[in-house]
């Protein structure tokens, strides 16, 4: 029995339960899975954790919009996430949900522990909040008045909260990053955290909310629920049983060897998470690695931009291993990179169909044709052998160094150098000429054996990224899978008996496939238009009458529901020369948070009135129509961004 080389604990972020996971999410998880498979192949006792972050205001709002409970909403979505990971061949060892009872109880114990130590205290929070990112921001951190992470609107929030003394650990975290360069990788992330967040100063962190109730209750103050980051980040230890009756896995696997995260949440994992662990007197993770984004035309993928790429469609079209290979090969891990269908298809054709697939099919076909599928034991070495064998014998060592550094792209490039060398070896040795000379049968046998042995080594080395392709290669070579360490040896194959199979990766006609994909794009949905009845004519007005209206463009600074009314929203609007409050009866059609930052057109010389006790100084203009499905309404706004206070005429 092979002895374990030790423990290896790796995590991906726990994903927000969304029904639009895209190829960018798969990118992070495939990378983590490739590391986990690589470490298992080396003989490590691996713990690979992933899961779902299921609490928070945005979940509650989405559930309310669908007319279901938050638990029903997340249960349905989580099932789809697990199906996606199964499709992508993600070999996680444990899947945590933050609604799991064990996690809930552990988070409450952690919160209580930090409170009793004085590292959590009660105060009041007032500031800008991004609901999609579950993040609080200071005015100086906002970018053009919007969330610096996702670019969406923020809302002013004021409520009683508990705070974690994050500022207390600022110097320790600076010391951690400066004196332990391996802790946060790649190195560019270190400068970002130090210069943008740590050195300017840390503010204490809000860790509870009272404005919604979908979260873990604070045991000693039940009107508060634990805010997302203390809830979400602690999953890495609660999943291992920390703060439970059975913490044996926590003692076995913690500290984590690496947290693999997207660059947008490096701040939480390299600053907030270590500070929490310091406060709990627990060991820190050994490394946080913040990878880049897969982009479309230079933009981050997001549903709001309409540029997401569905991994299910890609896998159904091209196979899971082709997609996994592209993700790990195309972009250096840690950097941003673009995705296009053309890039994916070209990579499949060049690397998988032409290089690897062609090498296997040619080798097996020649062994079948020249030797009936079985290579004789009598083999004669010759020219070009040493160069090929030397490269094959040392490729695994190079791949290991690159995989240990999470440099998947170059690790695969090293494997493909061996594949390319083997294809060149065929042209150099010319088996089709050797077969014509009976005296060179032993030489021909050696050439084909060397090719088969290279393919065996390649099969072992690509397994972490392409787990389904390795068995197919071995089946055609008629050999067992010998394991990772065997890739460091040349000459392992015995009694070669090949069996030709289907092409590993059929070549794709690029132009036809791109045309097919373009034709398959769904047409944008157009709302069904209903004829509008001719309205009753109103009294005519003159240009002088119209001139009495003072119509101005303004930007919504804040918007909230009026508690006494289900129809009214209260706006704070910036007209450039002044700010004023306007009340509008459009709550049925718009959520307050969706309107902040939007420009509107308003009548500003309307006599003030009071609606439900709130003064309204103007009227916001909208277009409305009654349809068979009820009233439809849309606010009137300028097509292009205008200066606040611009006159509409």
ABEGO torsion letter per residue (X at the ends): XBBBAEBBBBBBBBBBBBAABBAAAAAAAAAAAAAAAAAAAAGBBBBBBBEBBABEAAAAAAAAAAGBBAAAAAAAAAAAAAAAAAAAGBBBABBBBAABAAAAAAAAAAAAAAAAAGABBBBBBBEBBBAAAGBBBBAAABBGGBBAAAGBBBBBBBBBBBBBBAAAAAAAAAAAAAABAAABOBAAAAAAAAAAAAAAEBBBBBABBAABABBBBBAABAABBBBAAAAAAAAAAAAAGBGBABAAAAAAAOBBABBBBBAAAAAAAAAAAAAAAAAAGBBBBABBBBBBBBBBGGBBBBAAAGABBBAAAAAAAAEAAAAAAAAAAABBBGBBBBBBAAAAAAAAAAAAAAAAAAAAAAAAAAAAAAAGGBBBABBBBBBGAAAAAAAAAAAAAAAAAAAAAGBAAAAAAAAAAAAAAAAAAAAAAGAAAAAABAAAAAAAAAAAAAAAAAAAAAAAAAAAABAAAAAAAAAAAGBBBAEAAAAABBGABBGBBBBBBBBABBBBBAAAAAAAAAAABBBBBBBBBBBBBBBBBBBBBBAAAAAABBBBBBBBABBBBBAABAABBBBBBBAGABBBBBBBBAAAABBAAAABGBBBBBBAABBBBBBGGBBBBEBBBBBBBBBAAEBBBBBBBBABBBBBGBBBX
